[in-house]
């Protein structure tokens, strides 16, 4: 619950977070998918709006760990989505995700930056969705993984190659996406640019069924 003695700085950050949630809701709601309107969009938008309209918010205690320069560089480019400015205004603790404790996964995670906004481990709790911000540094590879959750990444800045199933890597730029139905094998790699994205998990959002298989041969 939002405490009555929350600092003015805390109130200001909450207002920034709500503004960011509105911006992400707009990004997700307006995204055009080849597959047509996806239920994952409606679930994410509904959860974001529930959070925005809540009477009280948890106290946001910033433990600031800034983004490294390659992320800031792509997020301030002219082709970056405007929501990137809102992201950069908030003192998030940017850390690699902890989706798995597999040693190979951990070894391949040092180049990642991640914040869960909504979800079981999010700033705002949700049992039906994991939604957050996710990026990878240049010249990095995050190998093949599978999980029960349905997932989509929408690119906000930079570019990345996405592999789905038996397809080859396809480069995705700002405004494009990579959609992963439940259980599909997928991987990510970057070249000379970092990227930043908003990701969504729906369905079974537990990490218990997550499997990391390493980089493709």
Secondary structure, 3 states (H helix, E strand, C coil): CCCCCCCHHHHHHHHHHHHHHHHHHHHHHHCCCCCCCCHHHHHHHHHHHHHHHCCCCCCCCCCCECCCHHHHHHHCCCCCCCHHHHHHCCCCECECCCCCCCHHHHHCCCCEEEEEEEECCCCEECCCEEEEEEEECCCCEEEEEECCCEEEEEEEEECEEEEECCCCCEEECCCCEEEECCCCCEEEECCCCCEEEEEEEECCCCCCCCEEEECCC
